[in-house]
Amino acid sequence: MTIDYQQLADQIKTWGQELGFQQVGISDIDLSQHEAELQRWIDAGYHGEMDWMARHGMMRARPAELLPGTIRVISVRMNYLPPDAGFAQTLKQPHKAYISRYSLGRDYHKLIRNRLKQLGQRIEQVVGQFGCRPFVDSAPILERPLAQKAGLGWTGKHSLILNEQAGSWFFLGELLVDIPLPVDIPTEEQCGKCVACITSCPTGAIVEEGVIDSRRCISYITIEFDGVIPEQYRTAMGNRIYGCDDCQLVCPVNRHGQLTNEVDYHCRDSLYQQDLLTLYAWDEKTFLKNTEGSAIRRIGHIQWLRNITIALGNAPYQSEIIEALSTRQGLSDLLDIHIEWALEQQELKKVQSELEILPTKTKRLVRIIEKGLPRDA
């Protein structure tokens, strides 16, 4: 049977859109130009405690090692921006919990993986049995360089893929195949001189254009890292309890962000713009129930409480916060370390708030005493 591969490639893109992907592109598997950069990133320790990054080494840049015989990668993107997002408003309300946009709905891994399997099944109906394997953050593969080669967008200075029509509010997935499909034209970089993402990062995690030091990144700290959060990052975390979107929120390309058609990605009421104290009151059973089918569930209840503890420490003083923090003491050594810090922050803010209502002369006297100076100084 003779196969018209150009026609098949066009058909694959049509099928992809029918399955809910906003764009489908095809690339070869040559990522050799990224190997030295990847090794430098690992050698610098920028992967933090994500040991699997170093363990898999250059396999991330060699798709054929994941599926022998692979010669093409079909890359897809699916929008996840929910309607009526309003997340920037949440950042301005320190008693509210900020949760990254991508995680407020259902976990995307299974959904996209199932759609990719369906895409593979449609291809099989045309070509017969063939080598095929879907990936959605589930294997060591450089999905962003592949997406750029496939024409889905360019790599922004925050390291995310940007699309001129859709911004960066989308998930990526890959289908590795052993079919000689024609490849698409790679997307050229379009950020120009803009450095909004770099200058807006709360912790300075974007150490150079396109390079992230994960150890400083709030998304890594709140999701991937399960230890004691370094004090120098706690205040900068603000009310961000799961992930961080700051570099995307300030990106001018994201003015063109497209809303998702997937209801599964819409915000859950139990998570959207909730008070920190409400989420902090969840016991483990409630946490597991309210995060069922969500990416948030995988961090576990203690890490969830750890993140909220930091946010409560950053919030304006409330006696209810002191009470809530105290009730969680003794639950775990990890949590106690962060609770002690948060209580100190709340007590300091209490003193500061009391000072603000004192008469001007009294304030001056207090400052003089604090400096240890004589009254007539």
Residue frames relative to the residue before (quaternion, step in Angstrom):
aa qw qx qy qz dx dy dz
M 1.0000 0.0000 0.0000 0.0000 0.00 0.00 0.00
T 0.2825 -0.7559 0.5712 0.1503 3.54 -0.84 1.04
I 0.1645 -0.8012 0.5719 0.0632 3.56 -0.82 1.03
D 0.3000 -0.7126 0.6069 0.1841 3.55 -0.96 0.91
Y 0.2537 -0.8292 0.4792 0.1360 3.58 -0.08 1.30
Q 0.5956 0.5405 -0.3737 0.4620 3.60 1.11 -0.50
Q 0.6520 0.4981 -0.3092 0.4809 3.54 0.99 -0.85
L 0.6365 0.5261 -0.3233 0.4621 3.59 1.03 -0.79
A 0.6382 0.5280 -0.3275 0.4546 3.58 0.97 -0.85
D 0.6481 0.5054 -0.3112 0.4772 3.56 0.99 -0.86
Q 0.6541 0.5155 -0.3104 0.4584 3.57 0.99 -0.82
I 0.6171 0.5524 -0.3373 0.4475 3.57 1.04 -0.81
K 0.6642 0.5020 -0.3045 0.4627 3.57 0.96 -0.83
T 0.6316 0.5119 -0.3277 0.4813 3.58 1.07 -0.70
W 0.6491 0.5088 -0.3153 0.4694 3.57 0.94 -0.88
G 0.6306 0.5552 -0.3327 0.4283 3.56 0.97 -0.85
Q 0.6700 0.4835 -0.2964 0.4791 3.56 0.95 -0.86
E 0.6234 0.5308 -0.3335 0.4674 3.58 1.07 -0.68
L 0.6958 0.4596 -0.2625 0.4855 3.58 1.13 -0.63
G 0.6650 -0.5546 0.2914 0.4065 3.58 1.25 0.15
F 0.5203 0.6021 -0.4385 0.4177 3.58 1.23 0.19
Q 0.4218 -0.7215 0.4903 0.2474 3.56 -0.94 0.86
Q 0.8012 0.0097 0.0012 0.5983 3.59 1.17 -0.47
V 0.0981 -0.7657 0.6344 0.0392 3.52 -1.16 0.73
G 0.0230 0.7996 -0.5991 0.0356 3.57 -0.93 0.90
I 0.2725 -0.7666 0.5661 0.1329 3.55 -1.22 0.48
S 0.0090 -0.8012 0.5977 -0.0256 3.57 -0.97 0.90
D 0.5183 -0.5601 0.5124 0.3937 3.51 -1.34 0.12
I 0.5580 -0.6453 0.4198 0.3097 3.59 -1.24 -0.03
D 0.4504 0.7066 -0.4449 0.3162 3.61 1.23 0.18
L 0.0778 0.7936 -0.5940 0.1062 3.56 -0.43 1.29
S 0.2459 0.8245 -0.4828 0.1630 3.56 1.26 0.39
Q 0.6390 0.5496 -0.3386 0.4183 3.60 1.03 -0.69
H 0.6786 0.4865 -0.2860 0.4702 3.60 1.25 -0.32
E 0.4851 0.7095 -0.4192 0.2925 3.59 1.24 -0.25
A 0.6712 0.4901 -0.3101 0.4617 3.61 0.85 -0.91
E 0.6414 0.5238 -0.3132 0.4649 3.58 1.01 -0.83
L 0.6421 0.5211 -0.3111 0.4683 3.58 0.99 -0.85
Q 0.6689 0.5013 -0.3029 0.4577 3.59 0.94 -0.89
R 0.6311 0.5219 -0.3349 0.4660 3.60 1.01 -0.75
W 0.6370 0.5378 -0.3201 0.4500 3.57 1.00 -0.84
I 0.6723 0.4791 -0.2853 0.4869 3.55 0.98 -0.89
D 0.6548 0.5238 -0.3123 0.4465 3.60 0.91 -0.90
A 0.6613 0.5021 -0.2989 0.4704 3.60 1.12 -0.65
G 0.4679 -0.6981 0.4282 0.3322 3.58 1.27 -0.17
Y 0.3606 0.7720 -0.4641 0.2418 3.58 1.25 0.26
H 0.5959 0.5724 -0.3674 0.4269 3.60 1.22 -0.24
G 0.3802 -0.7533 0.4667 0.2649 3.58 1.28 -0.09
E 0.7754 -0.3043 0.2453 0.4959 3.57 -0.87 -1.01
M 0.4351 0.6601 -0.4878 0.3703 3.57 1.20 0.40
D 0.1538 -0.8616 0.4790 0.0674 3.55 0.52 1.26
W 0.5911 0.5959 -0.3732 0.3953 3.57 1.10 -0.65
M 0.5470 0.6106 -0.3983 0.4115 3.60 1.19 -0.48
A 0.7240 0.4075 -0.2332 0.5053 3.57 0.91 -0.93
R 0.6217 0.5841 -0.3422 0.3939 3.55 1.03 -0.81
H 0.7218 0.4283 -0.2515 0.4820 3.59 0.96 -0.79
G 0.2779 -0.8218 0.4714 0.1587 3.56 1.30 -0.17
M 0.8418 -0.1965 0.1560 0.4780 3.55 -1.02 -0.88
M 0.3941 0.7082 -0.4907 0.3199 3.60 1.23 0.07
R 0.5832 0.6015 -0.3655 0.4055 3.58 1.13 -0.64
A 0.7349 0.3845 -0.2164 0.5151 3.57 1.15 -0.60
R 0.7047 0.4152 -0.2452 0.5205 3.59 1.29 0.12
P 0.2111 -0.8343 0.4977 0.1081 3.61 0.27 1.24
A 0.6266 0.5644 -0.3446 0.4124 3.59 1.05 -0.68
E 0.6027 0.5421 -0.3634 0.4592 3.58 1.23 -0.32
L 0.6224 0.5163 -0.3349 0.4836 3.57 1.25 -0.39
L 0.7794 0.0181 0.0108 0.6261 3.55 1.06 -0.81
P 0.3275 -0.7708 0.5118 0.1916 3.59 -0.15 1.26
G 0.7509 0.3493 -0.2848 0.4828 3.55 -0.92 0.95
T 0.4747 0.6824 -0.4361 0.3446 3.58 1.28 -0.19
I 0.0089 -0.8017 0.5977 0.0012 3.57 -0.93 0.90
R 0.7726 0.1965 -0.1331 0.5889 3.60 1.27 -0.22
V 0.1746 -0.7433 0.6323 0.1312 3.53 -1.30 0.49
I 0.2144 -0.7379 0.6280 0.1228 3.54 -0.88 1.03
S 0.1098 -0.8055 0.5818 0.0257 3.59 -0.51 1.21
V 0.0939 -0.7953 0.5983 0.0263 3.56 -1.01 0.84
R 0.1286 -0.7643 0.6203 0.1205 3.54 -1.27 0.36
M 0.1014 -0.7874 0.6076 0.0223 3.53 -1.12 0.80
N 0.4340 -0.7191 0.4830 0.2474 3.58 -0.69 1.09
Y 0.0968 -0.8103 0.5743 0.0656 3.57 -1.09 0.68
L 0.4322 0.7132 -0.4648 0.2974 3.61 1.23 0.01
P 0.2736 -0.7931 0.5213 0.1565 3.62 -0.52 1.14
P 0.5703 -0.5843 0.4341 0.3806 3.61 -1.16 0.42
D 0.8302 0.1729 -0.1424 0.5105 3.56 -1.24 0.52
A 0.0785 0.8531 -0.5116 0.0653 3.58 0.97 0.89
G 0.0303 0.8643 -0.5021 0.0004 3.58 0.70 -1.08
F 0.3205 0.8003 -0.4699 0.1897 3.58 1.14 0.46
A 0.5805 0.5736 -0.3872 0.4291 3.58 1.10 -0.56
Q 0.6065 0.5579 -0.3454 0.4490 3.58 1.12 -0.66
T 0.6280 0.5522 -0.3365 0.4329 3.58 1.02 -0.78
L 0.6255 0.5472 -0.3390 0.4409 3.58 1.02 -0.75
K 0.6847 0.4824 -0.2776 0.4705 3.58 1.14 -0.61
Q 0.6761 0.4276 -0.2825 0.5293 3.58 1.31 -0.05
P 0.2527 -0.8478 0.4456 0.1370 3.59 0.17 1.29
H 0.6463 0.4974 -0.3377 0.4699 3.62 1.18 -0.27
K 0.6104 0.5266 -0.3483 0.4783 3.58 1.33 -0.08
A 0.4393 -0.6881 0.5134 0.2646 3.58 -1.20 0.53
Y 0.2125 -0.7649 0.5946 0.1272 3.57 -0.80 1.02
I 0.0236 -0.7788 0.6254 -0.0424 3.54 -0.79 1.14
S 0.5616 -0.6417 0.4062 0.3283 3.57 -0.81 1.01
R 0.6233 -0.6084 0.3543 0.3405 3.55 -0.98 0.91
Y 0.6809 0.5324 -0.3140 0.3928 3.57 0.86 -0.92
S 0.7489 0.4402 -0.2088 0.4492 3.59 1.12 -0.62
L 0.5076 0.6714 -0.4195 0.3401 3.60 1.21 0.13
G 0.7013 0.3816 -0.2644 0.5411 3.56 1.28 -0.12
R 0.7703 -0.3084 0.2576 0.4951 3.55 -1.15 -0.63
D 0.6038 -0.5581 0.4304 0.3725 3.56 -1.18 0.66
Y 0.3959 -0.7721 0.4595 0.1897 3.55 -0.73 1.14
H 0.5104 0.6987 -0.4166 0.2788 3.60 1.12 -0.56
K 0.7266 0.4347 -0.2548 0.4670 3.58 0.70 -1.09
L 0.6356 0.5538 -0.3361 0.4200 3.57 0.94 -0.86
I 0.7148 0.4359 -0.2604 0.4808 3.57 0.78 -1.03
R 0.6254 0.5462 -0.3419 0.4401 3.58 0.99 -0.80
N 0.6583 0.5026 -0.3096 0.4671 3.59 0.95 -0.84
R 0.6455 0.5065 -0.3251 0.4702 3.59 1.00 -0.76
L 0.6399 0.5155 -0.3266 0.4670 3.59 1.04 -0.76
K 0.6123 0.5367 -0.3430 0.4683 3.59 1.07 -0.71
Q 0.6504 0.5120 -0.3103 0.4675 3.56 0.98 -0.85
L 0.6201 0.5319 -0.3353 0.4692 3.56 1.07 -0.75
G 0.6457 0.5232 -0.3070 0.4637 3.56 1.00 -0.86
Q 0.6457 0.5246 -0.3164 0.4559 3.58 1.01 -0.79
R 0.6443 0.5102 -0.3274 0.4662 3.59 1.05 -0.72
I 0.6268 0.5220 -0.3343 0.4721 3.56 1.07 -0.75
E 0.6439 0.5473 -0.3183 0.4296 3.58 0.98 -0.87
Q 0.6092 0.5634 -0.3526 0.4327 3.57 1.10 -0.62
V 0.6916 0.4564 -0.2634 0.4939 3.56 1.23 -0.51
V 0.8128 0.2931 -0.1251 0.4877 3.58 0.78 -1.06
G 0.4957 -0.6205 0.4577 0.3998 3.56 1.20 -0.29
Q 0.7607 -0.3472 0.2517 0.4873 3.57 -1.24 -0.20
F 0.0906 0.7985 -0.5871 0.0975 3.59 -0.88 0.95
G 0.5988 -0.5571 0.4264 0.3864 3.57 -1.29 0.28
C 0.1619 0.7933 -0.5577 0.1829 3.56 -0.65 1.11
R 0.1309 0.7855 -0.5977 0.0929 3.57 -0.98 0.86
P 0.2666 -0.7869 0.5371 0.1453 3.61 -0.72 1.06
F 0.0746 -0.7855 0.6132 0.0372 3.57 -1.18 0.65
V 0.0546 0.7527 -0.6551 0.0345 3.54 -1.11 0.80
D 0.7785 -0.2704 0.1240 0.5527 3.57 0.12 1.31
S 0.5597 0.6492 -0.3552 0.3731 3.57 1.19 0.39
A 0.7631 0.2404 -0.1590 0.5785 3.59 1.24 0.15
P 0.5619 -0.6037 0.4396 0.3557 3.58 -1.21 0.45
I 0.3346 0.7250 -0.5286 0.2881 3.56 0.00 1.31
L 0.4222 -0.6978 0.5196 0.2548 3.58 -1.01 0.82
E 0.1253 -0.8598 0.4914 0.0592 3.55 0.33 1.27
R 0.6489 0.5368 -0.3437 0.4156 3.62 1.01 -0.64
P 0.6520 0.4757 -0.3345 0.4865 3.64 0.88 -0.73
L 0.6290 0.5230 -0.3364 0.4666 3.58 1.07 -0.70
A 0.6445 0.5210 -0.3188 0.4600 3.58 0.99 -0.82
Q 0.6474 0.5043 -0.3210 0.4727 3.57 1.03 -0.77
K 0.6433 0.5142 -0.3220 0.4670 3.59 0.98 -0.80
A 0.6937 0.4761 -0.2631 0.4721 3.56 1.12 -0.73
G 0.5545 -0.6587 0.3714 0.3474 3.58 1.28 0.08
L 0.4348 0.7136 -0.4563 0.3058 3.61 1.20 0.34
G 0.7620 -0.2471 0.1794 0.5710 3.59 1.20 -0.38
W 0.4636 -0.6544 0.5092 0.3123 3.55 -1.30 -0.14
T 0.5349 -0.6238 0.4640 0.3309 3.56 -1.22 0.45
G 0.3140 -0.7724 0.5280 0.1615 3.56 -0.56 1.19
K 0.6679 -0.5068 0.3615 0.4078 3.56 -1.28 0.17
H 0.6292 0.4880 -0.3362 0.5030 3.57 1.30 -0.16
S 0.5411 -0.6607 0.3372 0.3962 3.58 1.43 0.18
L 0.5797 0.5729 -0.3887 0.4297 3.62 1.24 -0.04
I 0.5186 -0.6191 0.4825 0.3392 3.56 -1.23 0.45
L 0.1482 -0.7826 0.6028 0.0475 3.55 -0.92 1.03
N 0.1382 -0.7713 0.6186 0.0575 3.52 -1.02 0.92
E 0.5452 -0.6685 0.3972 0.3132 3.56 -0.80 1.03
Q 0.7444 0.3915 -0.2193 0.4945 3.59 1.05 -0.72
A 0.8033 0.3127 -0.1293 0.4902 3.61 1.12 -0.51
G 0.4510 -0.6791 0.4718 0.3360 3.61 1.20 -0.07
S 0.6378 -0.5229 0.3864 0.4128 3.59 -0.94 -0.90
W 0.4803 0.6883 -0.4291 0.3337 3.59 1.26 0.17
F 0.5624 0.5717 -0.4264 0.4185 3.59 0.53 1.16
F 0.4336 -0.6599 0.5544 0.2629 3.51 -1.34 0.48
L 0.2831 -0.7379 0.5862 0.1781 3.54 -1.28 0.47
G 0.0069 0.7719 -0.6355 -0.0113 3.53 -1.24 0.52
E 0.2027 -0.7934 0.5661 0.0952 3.58 -1.18 0.50
L 0.1330 -0.7407 0.6526 0.0883 3.49 -1.24 0.64
L 0.2112 -0.7813 0.5779 0.1053 3.58 -0.48 1.21
V 0.0112 0.8163 -0.5747 0.0565 3.59 -0.80 1.01
D 0.3619 -0.7214 0.5494 0.2164 3.56 -1.28 0.43
I 0.4627 0.6647 -0.4398 0.3882 3.55 1.15 0.74
P 0.4169 -0.7389 0.4735 0.2367 3.65 -0.82 0.95
L 0.0487 0.8282 -0.5526 0.0800 3.56 0.59 1.19
P 0.5234 -0.5959 0.4827 0.3714 3.63 -1.12 0.49
V 0.3659 -0.7550 0.5070 0.1975 3.58 -0.99 0.83
D 0.4845 -0.6635 0.4972 0.2791 3.54 -1.29 0.49
I 0.5823 -0.5808 0.4440 0.3556 3.54 -1.33 0.27
P 0.4643 -0.6867 0.4783 0.2901 3.64 -0.75 0.97
T 0.4604 -0.6724 0.5094 0.2762 3.56 -1.17 0.60
E 0.3647 -0.7310 0.5338 0.2184 3.56 -0.94 0.85
E 0.5952 -0.5841 0.4301 0.3459 3.55 -1.18 0.67
Q 0.0755 -0.8308 0.5515 -0.0003 3.57 -0.91 0.93
C 0.3970 0.7402 -0.4702 0.2708 3.61 1.18 0.26
G 0.2331 -0.8008 0.5187 0.1878 3.57 1.12 -0.60
K 0.7937 -0.2927 0.2279 0.4822 3.56 -0.95 -0.90
C 0.4304 0.7221 -0.4515 0.2992 3.60 1.26 -0.06
V 0.0094 -0.7932 0.6083 -0.0245 3.57 -0.91 0.96
A 0.2038 0.8262 -0.5044 0.1465 3.58 1.19 0.51
C 0.6612 0.5128 -0.3172 0.4464 3.59 0.92 -0.84
I 0.6591 0.5195 -0.3110 0.4461 3.57 0.98 -0.84
T 0.7298 0.4436 -0.2479 0.4574 3.58 0.82 -0.99
S 0.6968 0.4847 -0.2792 0.4490 3.61 1.14 -0.48
C 0.4768 0.6792 -0.4510 0.3286 3.61 1.18 -0.27
P 0.4681 -0.7294 0.4222 0.2659 3.62 -0.56 1.13
T 0.7910 0.2969 -0.1373 0.5170 3.58 1.07 -0.72
G 0.4861 -0.6814 0.4299 0.3386 3.61 1.23 0.14
A 0.2629 0.8151 -0.4816 0.1858 3.56 1.10 0.70
I 0.6380 0.4738 -0.3381 0.5041 3.62 1.20 -0.41
V 0.1638 -0.8612 0.4778 0.0566 3.54 0.14 1.35
E 0.7555 -0.0776 0.0064 0.6505 3.56 1.31 -0.33
E 0.7255 -0.4490 0.2708 0.4458 3.57 -1.19 0.34
G 0.8527 0.0987 -0.1127 0.5004 3.54 -0.70 1.15
V 0.6713 0.4735 -0.2915 0.4900 3.60 1.26 0.03
I 0.1139 -0.8071 0.5791 0.0159 3.56 -0.69 1.16
D 0.2478 -0.7028 0.6439 0.1734 3.53 -1.02 0.88
S 0.3478 -0.7880 0.4684 0.1969 3.57 -0.12 1.31
R 0.6091 0.5920 -0.3567 0.3889 3.58 1.03 -0.73
R 0.7048 0.4235 -0.2564 0.5080 3.59 1.20 -0.47
C 0.5796 0.6363 -0.3572 0.3628 3.57 1.21 -0.52
I 0.4653 -0.7003 0.4666 0.2743 3.59 -0.77 1.03
S 0.5945 0.5492 -0.3744 0.4525 3.60 1.07 -0.58
Y 0.6625 0.4840 -0.2974 0.4882 3.58 0.93 -0.88
I 0.6688 0.5314 -0.3019 0.4231 3.57 0.84 -1.02
T 0.7570 0.4023 -0.2136 0.4685 3.58 0.87 -0.93
I 0.7604 0.3728 -0.1953 0.4946 3.60 1.15 -0.52
E 0.7944 0.3363 -0.1675 0.4772 3.58 0.61 -1.15
F 0.7124 0.4439 -0.2419 0.4867 3.58 1.09 -0.73
D 0.1269 -0.8352 0.5338 0.0373 3.58 -0.66 1.07
G 0.5560 0.6252 -0.3814 0.3931 3.60 1.25 0.31
V 0.7371 -0.3495 0.3131 0.4864 3.52 -1.26 -0.59
I 0.3681 -0.7409 0.5209 0.2103 3.57 -0.64 1.11
P 0.4790 -0.6780 0.4694 0.3007 3.63 -0.72 1.01
E 0.5675 -0.6466 0.3958 0.3213 3.57 -0.94 0.94
Q 0.6328 0.5696 -0.3515 0.3894 3.60 1.01 -0.72
Y 0.7088 0.4319 -0.2687 0.4887 3.62 1.22 -0.29
R 0.5164 0.6962 -0.4082 0.2864 3.60 1.17 -0.41
T 0.6781 0.4786 -0.3057 0.4666 3.60 0.81 -0.91
A 0.6546 0.5303 -0.3082 0.4420 3.59 0.98 -0.87
M 0.5778 0.5990 -0.3750 0.4082 3.59 1.16 -0.48
G 0.2136 -0.8098 0.5225 0.1598 3.59 1.12 -0.54
N 0.7488 -0.3363 0.2739 0.5011 3.57 -0.74 -1.08
R 0.3990 0.7120 -0.4769 0.3262 3.58 1.23 0.45
I 0.0693 -0.8462 0.5283 0.0013 3.59 -0.33 1.21
Y 0.7860 0.0676 -0.0636 0.6112 3.60 1.25 -0.23
G 0.8388 -0.0112 -0.0431 0.5426 3.52 -0.26 1.30
C 0.1835 -0.7542 0.6224 0.1013 3.52 -1.39 0.03
D 0.1554 -0.8126 0.5583 0.0621 3.58 -0.89 0.93
D 0.2962 0.8150 -0.4770 0.1434 3.59 1.24 0.06
C 0.6822 0.4930 -0.3078 0.4437 3.59 0.85 -0.91
Q 0.6651 0.4689 -0.3027 0.4962 3.59 1.17 -0.48
L 0.6314 0.5632 -0.3342 0.4153 3.58 1.01 -0.79
V 0.7321 0.4154 -0.2378 0.4846 3.60 1.05 -0.73
C 0.5163 0.6662 -0.4128 0.3451 3.60 1.23 -0.30
P 0.4266 -0.7279 0.4708 0.2579 3.64 -0.64 1.04
V 0.5857 0.5782 -0.3782 0.4238 3.61 1.12 -0.53
N 0.6468 0.5506 -0.3209 0.4189 3.59 1.10 -0.63
R 0.4284 0.6609 -0.4855 0.3795 3.56 1.24 0.18
H 0.6960 0.4459 -0.2535 0.5024 3.55 1.25 -0.47
G 0.2920 0.7905 -0.4983 0.2038 3.59 1.25 0.24
Q 0.2835 -0.7736 0.5499 0.1370 3.56 -0.93 0.96
L 0.4735 -0.6745 0.4898 0.2845 3.58 -0.99 0.83
T 0.5019 -0.6643 0.4715 0.2906 3.55 -1.11 0.68
N 0.3701 -0.7036 0.5630 0.2258 3.53 -1.24 0.57
E 0.5845 0.5941 -0.3532 0.4250 3.55 1.34 -0.19
V 0.3833 -0.7358 0.5141 0.2177 3.58 -0.55 1.16
D 0.5869 0.6001 -0.3631 0.4046 3.60 1.11 -0.65
Y 0.6971 0.4633 -0.2747 0.4733 3.60 1.16 -0.51
H 0.4654 0.6663 -0.4576 0.3606 3.58 1.23 0.06
C 0.6188 -0.5972 0.3752 0.3458 3.57 -1.15 0.67
R 0.3811 -0.6933 0.5631 0.2389 3.55 -1.03 0.82
D 0.5282 -0.6486 0.4472 0.3168 3.56 -0.93 0.87
S 0.6514 0.5462 -0.3189 0.4190 3.59 1.04 -0.75
L 0.7476 0.3774 -0.2018 0.5078 3.60 1.26 -0.40
Y 0.6461 0.5844 -0.3137 0.3777 3.55 1.09 -0.73
Q 0.8612 -0.1106 0.0301 0.4952 3.57 -0.77 1.17
Q 0.2752 0.7705 -0.5201 0.2452 3.56 0.95 0.90
D 0.5490 -0.5855 0.4776 0.3574 3.56 -1.22 0.50
L 0.5791 -0.5954 0.4313 0.3524 3.55 -1.06 0.74
L 0.6666 0.5135 -0.3088 0.4434 3.58 0.91 -0.90
T 0.6077 0.5495 -0.3538 0.4512 3.59 1.09 -0.64
L 0.6991 0.4556 -0.2671 0.4820 3.58 0.88 -0.93
Y 0.6326 0.5481 -0.3253 0.4400 3.58 1.10 -0.71
A 0.6451 0.5460 -0.3095 0.4358 3.56 1.18 -0.58
W 0.5039 0.6583 -0.4327 0.3541 3.59 1.23 -0.27
D 0.2909 -0.6955 0.6194 0.2191 3.57 -1.00 0.81
E 0.7303 -0.4444 0.2651 0.4460 3.58 -1.23 0.18
K 0.6274 0.5441 -0.3366 0.4439 3.58 1.00 -0.78
T 0.6703 0.4858 -0.2934 0.4781 3.59 0.95 -0.89
F 0.6150 0.5484 -0.3379 0.4548 3.57 1.04 -0.81
L 0.6906 0.4783 -0.2836 0.4625 3.58 0.82 -0.97
K 0.6460 0.5215 -0.3194 0.4569 3.58 1.03 -0.75
N 0.7374 0.4371 -0.2314 0.4601 3.58 0.85 -1.00
T 0.7278 0.3755 -0.2449 0.5189 3.60 1.22 -0.27
E 0.3152 0.7603 -0.5081 0.2539 3.57 1.24 0.33
G 0.8180 0.1760 -0.1614 0.5232 3.56 -0.81 1.03
S 0.6088 0.5449 -0.3422 0.4641 3.59 1.32 0.13
A 0.5682 -0.5899 0.4518 0.3535 3.56 -1.20 0.57
I 0.5640 0.6333 -0.3738 0.3756 3.59 1.16 -0.57
R 0.5911 0.6381 -0.3609 0.3364 3.55 1.02 -0.81
R 0.6459 0.5825 -0.3280 0.3688 3.56 0.98 -0.79
I 0.6191 0.5477 -0.3764 0.4183 3.64 1.11 -0.36
G 0.4410 -0.7192 0.4406 0.3069 3.60 1.20 -0.34
H 0.6703 -0.5534 0.3407 0.3583 3.54 -1.27 0.54
I 0.6635 0.5150 -0.3222 0.4367 3.61 0.88 -0.87
Q 0.6726 0.4747 -0.3056 0.4785 3.61 0.90 -0.85
W 0.5799 0.5666 -0.3498 0.4694 3.57 1.15 -0.66
L 0.6869 0.4647 -0.2723 0.4879 3.58 0.89 -0.97
R 0.6001 0.5645 -0.3580 0.4395 3.60 1.04 -0.74
N 0.6858 0.4916 -0.2832 0.4559 3.56 0.88 -0.98
I 0.6712 0.4810 -0.2984 0.4787 3.57 0.96 -0.84
T 0.5745 0.5860 -0.3718 0.4340 3.59 1.10 -0.65
I 0.6492 0.5064 -0.3099 0.4754 3.58 0.94 -0.90
A 0.6639 0.5086 -0.3035 0.4566 3.59 0.92 -0.92
L 0.6436 0.5111 -0.3213 0.4705 3.60 1.03 -0.74
G 0.6238 0.5300 -0.3337 0.4675 3.57 1.08 -0.68
N 0.6901 0.4771 -0.2648 0.4754 3.57 1.13 -0.70
A 0.5795 0.6118 -0.3682 0.3928 3.58 1.21 -0.46
P 0.6194 -0.5147 0.4210 0.4175 3.61 -1.23 0.38
Y 0.6463 -0.5662 0.3530 0.3703 3.55 -1.12 0.68
Q 0.1129 0.7379 -0.6611 0.0748 3.51 -1.15 0.88
S 0.4904 -0.6515 0.4797 0.3240 3.59 -0.91 0.82
E 0.6009 0.5724 -0.3552 0.4302 3.59 1.13 -0.64
I 0.6181 0.5345 -0.3460 0.4611 3.59 1.11 -0.63
I 0.6274 0.5300 -0.3338 0.4627 3.58 0.94 -0.87
E 0.6680 0.5074 -0.2943 0.4581 3.56 0.92 -0.94
A 0.6724 0.5049 -0.3008 0.4499 3.58 0.90 -0.95
L 0.6487 0.5153 -0.3158 0.4625 3.58 0.95 -0.87
S 0.6591 0.5304 -0.3056 0.4370 3.57 0.93 -0.90
T 0.6576 0.5220 -0.3189 0.4397 3.58 1.02 -0.75
R 0.6799 0.4809 -0.2923 0.4702 3.61 1.19 -0.41
Q 0.4713 0.6812 -0.4476 0.3368 3.60 1.20 -0.13
G 0.7726 0.3374 -0.2656 0.4677 3.55 -1.04 0.83
L 0.5075 0.6591 -0.4210 0.3616 3.57 1.26 -0.08
S 0.7688 -0.1582 0.0977 0.6118 3.58 1.10 -0.74
D 0.5981 -0.5708 0.4164 0.3782 3.57 -1.14 0.57
L 0.6243 0.5481 -0.3361 0.4437 3.58 1.00 -0.83
L 0.6881 0.4810 -0.2808 0.4650 3.55 0.87 -0.95
D 0.6307 0.5631 -0.3369 0.4142 3.60 0.97 -0.85
I 0.6154 0.5561 -0.3475 0.4373 3.59 1.01 -0.79
H 0.7119 0.4422 -0.2521 0.4838 3.58 0.92 -0.90
I 0.6098 0.5447 -0.3511 0.4562 3.59 1.11 -0.64
E 0.6251 0.5388 -0.3372 0.4531 3.58 0.97 -0.83
W 0.6560 0.5016 -0.3044 0.4748 3.58 0.97 -0.86
A 0.6757 0.5075 -0.2934 0.4470 3.57 0.88 -0.98
L 0.6342 0.5206 -0.3296 0.4670 3.59 1.01 -0.76
E 0.6309 0.5268 -0.3282 0.4656 3.58 1.00 -0.79
Q 0.6531 0.5127 -0.3103 0.4630 3.57 0.99 -0.85
Q 0.6636 0.5049 -0.3015 0.4624 3.57 0.96 -0.83
E 0.6480 0.5083 -0.3206 0.4680 3.59 0.98 -0.81
L 0.6329 0.5254 -0.3247 0.4669 3.57 1.03 -0.78
K 0.6748 0.4836 -0.2941 0.4736 3.57 0.95 -0.84
K 0.5889 0.5626 -0.3646 0.4513 3.57 1.13 -0.59
V 0.6574 0.4984 -0.2998 0.4791 3.56 0.95 -0.92
Q 0.6599 0.5146 -0.3072 0.4532 3.57 0.95 -0.90
S 0.6649 0.4985 -0.3091 0.4624 3.58 0.96 -0.82
E 0.6406 0.5112 -0.3210 0.4746 3.58 1.07 -0.72
L 0.6277 0.5443 -0.3255 0.4514 3.55 1.07 -0.74
E 0.6313 0.5749 -0.3280 0.4043 3.56 1.05 -0.81
I 0.7254 0.4294 -0.2551 0.4737 3.60 1.08 -0.61
L 0.4909 0.6525 -0.4372 0.3772 3.59 1.26 0.06
P 0.5935 -0.5477 0.4354 0.3978 3.61 -1.17 0.46
T 0.6698 -0.5368 0.3401 0.3841 3.56 -1.17 0.64
K 0.6704 0.5005 -0.3095 0.4520 3.62 0.87 -0.91
T 0.6465 0.5141 -0.3201 0.4641 3.57 1.03 -0.78
K 0.6142 0.5445 -0.3441 0.4560 3.56 1.03 -0.78
R 0.6561 0.5142 -0.3092 0.4578 3.56 0.95 -0.92
L 0.6454 0.5231 -0.3164 0.4579 3.56 1.00 -0.82
V 0.6412 0.5240 -0.3194 0.4606 3.56 0.96 -0.87
R 0.6619 0.5080 -0.3117 0.4546 3.58 0.93 -0.87
I 0.6306 0.5328 -0.3272 0.4598 3.57 1.05 -0.82
I 0.6640 0.5025 -0.2994 0.4658 3.56 0.94 -0.92
E 0.6433 0.5344 -0.3207 0.4447 3.57 1.00 -0.86
K 0.6902 0.4647 -0.2722 0.4833 3.57 1.08 -0.73
G 0.4300 -0.7197 0.4501 0.3074 3.58 1.27 -0.22
L 0.4650 0.6847 -0.4445 0.3426 3.57 1.17 0.54
P 0.5643 -0.5740 0.4489 0.3881 3.64 -1.17 0.43
R 0.6380 -0.5906 0.3460 0.3528 3.57 -1.09 0.74
D 0.7147 0.4359 -0.2587 0.4818 3.57 1.05 -0.61
A 0.4008 0.7271 -0.4720 0.2965 3.54 1.28 0.24
